[in-house]
Amino acid sequence: MLPIRPEIEHLRDSAIIEVWRLGFVVPDVIGLWAGELDVPTPRFICDAACEALRAGKTFYTHKRGIPELRSALIDYYRRLHGVEIPDGRISVTSSGMNAVMLICETVLRAGDNVVFVAPTWPNAVRAAEVHGAQIREVAMRSGPGGWTLDLEQVFERCDARTRFIYYASPGNPTGWIISPSEQRSLLEFARERGIFLLADEVYHRFVYDREVAPTLLSIAGPDDPVFVINSFSKAWAMTGWRMGWMVFPESLTMAYEKLIEYNTSGGQAFLQEGAIAALQQGEPFVAQILERSRTGRKLVQDRLSRMRGVRITPCNGAFYVMFELDSVSDTLAFCKRAVTEARVGLAPGVAFGAGAGNHVRLCYAKTEENLTRAMDRLEPFLDRL
């Protein structure tokens, strides 16, 4: 093999992708493995991008995104959360994943470690590994009341080489939502220890027991060691656009202008016009999608709760159900069997790290028809196990 960095040579494949690949060679699979809506991007967003193309907006842009989009993001935070974010703290990114990579490039050195609240999105974990960091996971507990986090365990896992603590709220795959008191405790600890917090708020619009999920930006000051990442993918059905944003400490503005220059040299001008339309005109669509997800959530939870050997952990956010299987110890093998025998695509718990155990993730951001068909297929399959 050609000489490459050991972190790349030993990089693990995603267990979700293993199942996904299998699903592409099995006919008529209902894919509930991926975290995306099954509707295309709304027409008004596409029209804005197409109009920008026709108007010749095809040139290099500001490294942190066009000023109009940054302004729209500032207005969005003001409207949704009542917080004021200075322009210098915001950057548009080429996806939420790109934001994670930029943060890792900024703060990680070989031998550092990162503490992840788990179960968690595997891509973020792999990003830290690529940059030479050791991974320390703190497992949440699942129970009848939902997922719970012991903050003392998070604090105990931190040491002098810990560079950041990562959590997602609403969580992928758990749907867990951090409380304001937990946010305050984490922020106080980060300030005292000089450790960054990385809050993944990509699913911020998908909440079912309150108006909006709390954002860390409501309590963090401009110089606090806080990163917040977000994305246009979920709320506006824009996964294929690969557009996100991040908010960072005010002192890092110029660092990110330079770092983005040497990563992507900035985002596509015409796509950013579509993102402006999403922020400024997208509330009716977001409300529609949220109601659709609420319906899918109830349908799936009701059906799964009646299936043999299945235990559901309640979720109040995102658009996944994590369910536990009594008779399954190898969730990757189970999900592969579900593809070939039931023709239902699920995500194995092993992909999400500590705490996932014998859980399986199902995305319910789909049509009622497809969810019903999937449940009809899954029930007899589980009965045969």
Residue pairs with C-beta under 8 A, 6 or more apart in sequence:
1 9
7 129
7 130
7 131
7 132
8 130
11 126
11 129
11 130
12 126
14 122
14 123
14 126
14 351
15 122
15 332
15 335
15 347
15 348
15 350
15 351
16 33
16 34
16 122
16 347
16 348
16 351
18 332
18 336
19 33
19 332
19 335
19 336
19 339
19 345
19 346
19 347
19 348
20 31
20 33
20 34
20 345
22 336
22 339
22 340
23 29
23 31
23 33
23 339
23 345
26 339
26 340
26 343
27 343
28 343
29 339
29 343
29 344
29 345
30 343
30 344
30 345
30 370
30 373
30 374
30 377
31 345
32 344
32 345
32 346
32 347
32 362
32 363
32 364
32 366
32 371
32 374
33 335
33 345
33 346
33 347
33 361
33 363
34 347
34 363
35 172
35 234
35 319
35 320
35 363
35 365
36 233
36 234
36 237
36 239
36 363
36 365
37 234
37 237
37 239
37 289
37 365
37 366
38 365
38 366
38 367
38 370
39 237
39 289
40 237
41 236
41 237
41 238
41 240
41 241
41 274
42 236
42 237
42 278
42 282
42 285
44 277
44 281
44 282
45 236
45 238
45 274
45 275
45 277
45 278
45 281
45 282
46 274
47 277
48 273
48 274
48 276
48 277
49 270
49 271
49 273
49 274
49 277
50 270
51 273
52 269
52 270
52 273
52 274
53 270
57 269
57 270
57 273
58 269
58 270
59 269
60 265
60 266
60 269
61 266
61 267
61 268
61 269
61 272
62 266
63 91
63 256
63 257
63 260
63 261
63 265
63 266
64 70
64 90
64 91
64 92
64 253
64 256
64 257
64 260
64 266
65 90
65 91
65 92
65 245
65 266
65 267
65 272
66 92
66 269
66 272
66 273
67 87
68 272
68 276
69 92
69 272
69 275
69 276
69 279
70 87
70 90
70 92
71 87
72 275
72 276
72 279
72 280
73 85
73 90
73 92
73 245
73 279
74 84
74 85
74 87
74 90
75 279
75 280
76 279
77 83
77 84
77 85
77 215
77 217
78 84
80 212
81 212
81 215
81 217
81 218
82 218
83 215
83 217
83 218
85 217
85 247
86 222
86 250
88 250
88 253
89 222
89 247
89 248
89 249
89 250
89 253
90 245
90 246
90 247
91 99
91 245
91 246
91 248
91 256
91 260
92 243
92 244
92 245
92 267
92 272
92 275
93 99
93 102
93 229
93 243
93 244
93 245
93 246
93 260
93 267
94 242
94 243
94 244
94 264
94 267
95 231
95 233
95 242
95 243
95 244
96 200
96 202
96 229
96 230
96 231
96 233
96 244
97 123
97 127
97 244
98 242
98 244
98 263
98 264
99 227
99 229
99 230
99 244
99 245
99 246
100 123
100 124
100 127
100 198
100 200
100 229
101 127
101 263
102 246
102 256
102 259
102 260
102 263
103 164
103 196
103 198
103 227
103 229
103 246
103 248
104 127
104 128
104 130
104 131
104 133
105 131
105 259
105 263
106 252
106 255
106 256
106 259
107 163
107 164
107 196
108 114
108 128
108 131
108 132
108 133
108 163
109 131
109 132
109 163
110 131
110 132
110 133
111 132
111 134
111 161
112 132
112 133
112 134
112 161
112 162
112 163
113 133
113 134
113 135
113 136
113 159
113 161
113 162
113 163
114 128
114 133
114 134
114 135
114 136
114 162
114 163
114 164
114 165
114 166
115 136
115 137
115 138
115 154
115 157
115 158
115 162
115 164
115 165
115 166
116 124
116 125
116 128
116 135
116 136
116 137
116 138
116 165
116 166
116 167
116 353
117 137
117 138
117 140
117 149
117 154
117 165
117 166
117 167
117 168
117 171
118 137
118 138
118 139
118 140
118 352
118 353
118 354
118 355
118 356
119 139
119 140
119 171
119 173
119 174
119 322
119 349
119 352
119 353
119 354
119 355
119 356
119 359
120 137
120 166
120 167
120 168
120 171
120 172
120 173
120 352
120 353
121 168
121 172
121 173
121 200
121 352
122 351
122 352
122 353
124 166
124 168
124 198
124 200
125 135
125 353
128 135
128 166
129 135
133 163
134 161
136 157
136 162
137 353
137 354
137 355
138 149
138 150
138 153
138 154
138 157
138 354
139 353
139 354
139 355
140 147
140 148
140 149
140 174
140 176
140 355
141 147
141 148
141 150
141 355
142 174
142 313
142 322
142 324
142 355
142 359
143 313
144 314
145 314
146 175
146 176
146 313
146 314
146 315
146 316
147 171
147 174
147 175
147 176
147 313
147 315
149 167
149 176
149 178
149 182
151 182
151 185
151 186
154 165
154 186
155 189
158 165
158 189
158 193
158 195
162 193
162 195
163 195
163 196
164 195
164 196
164 197
164 198
164 227
165 186
165 190
165 195
165 196
165 197
165 198
166 198
166 200
167 178
167 186
167 197
167 198
167 199
167 200
168 199
168 200
168 201
168 202
168 203
169 176
169 177
169 178
169 199
169 200
169 201
169 213
169 214
169 317
170 176
170 177
170 203
170 204
170 206
170 207
170 213
170 316
170 317
170 318
171 177
171 203
171 317
171 318
172 200
172 202
172 203
172 318
172 320
173 318
173 320
173 322
173 347
173 349
173 352
173 356
173 359
173 361
174 313
174 315
174 318
174 320
174 322
175 314
175 315
175 316
175 317
175 318
175 320
175 321
175 322
176 315
176 316
176 317
177 207
177 213
177 214
177 316
177 317
178 214
179 214
180 214
180 218
180 219
183 214
183 216
183 219
184 219
186 197
187 197
187 216
187 219
187 220
187 224
187 226
189 195
190 196
190 197
190 224
190 225
190 226
191 224
191 225
194 225
195 225
196 225
196 226
196 227
197 216
197 220
197 225
197 226
197 227
198 227
198 228
198 229
199 215
199 216
199 226
199 227
199 228
199 229
200 229
201 213
201 215
201 216
201 228
201 229
201 230
202 229
202 230
202 231
202 233
202 234
202 244
203 213
203 234
203 317
203 318
203 319
204 212
204 213
204 215
204 230
204 235
205 212
205 234
205 235
205 286
205 290
206 234
206 235
206 290
206 293
206 317
206 318
206 319
207 213
207 316
207 317
208 294
208 297
208 316
208 317
209 316
210 316
213 317
215 228
216 226
216 228
217 226
217 228
217 247
220 226
222 249
222 250
223 249
223 250
223 251
224 249
225 249
226 247
226 248
226 249
227 246
227 247
227 248
227 249
228 246
228 247
229 244
229 245
229 246
230 244
230 245
230 246
231 243
231 244
231 245
232 238
232 241
232 243
232 244
232 275
232 278
233 239
233 241
233 243
233 244
234 319
235 278
235 282
235 286
235 289
236 278
236 282
236 285
236 286
237 285
237 289
238 274
238 275
238 278
241 271
241 274
241 275
243 267
243 271
243 272
243 275
248 256
260 266
289 365
292 365
293 319
293 364
293 365
295 368
296 319
296 364
296 365
296 366
296 368
296 371
297 315
297 319
297 321
297 364
299 364
299 368
299 371
299 372
299 375
300 321
300 362
300 364
300 371
300 375
301 312
301 314
301 321
303 375
303 379
304 310
304 312
304 321
304 323
304 362
304 375
305 312
307 378
307 379
307 382
308 382
308 383
309 325
309 326
309 327
309 382
309 385
310 323
310 324
310 325
310 326
310 382
311 323
311 324
311 326
312 321
312 322
312 323
312 324
313 322
313 323
313 324
313 359
315 321
315 322
319 363
319 364
319 365
320 361
320 362
320 363
320 364
321 361
321 362
321 364
322 349
322 356
322 359
322 360
322 361
322 362
323 359
323 360
323 362
324 357
324 358
324 359
324 360
325 331
325 334
325 358
325 359
325 360
325 382
325 385
326 358
327 385
328 334
328 358
328 360
328 385
329 358
330 350
331 348
331 349
331 350
331 356
331 358
331 359
331 360
332 348
332 350
332 351
334 348
334 360
335 345
335 346
335 347
335 348
335 360
337 381
338 344
338 345
338 346
338 378
338 381
339 345
341 381
341 384
342 377
342 378
342 380
342 381
343 377
344 374
344 377
344 378
344 381
346 360
346 361
346 362
347 360
347 361
347 362
347 363
348 360
348 361
349 356
349 357
349 358
349 359
349 360
349 361
350 356
351 361
352 359
352 361
362 374
364 371
366 374
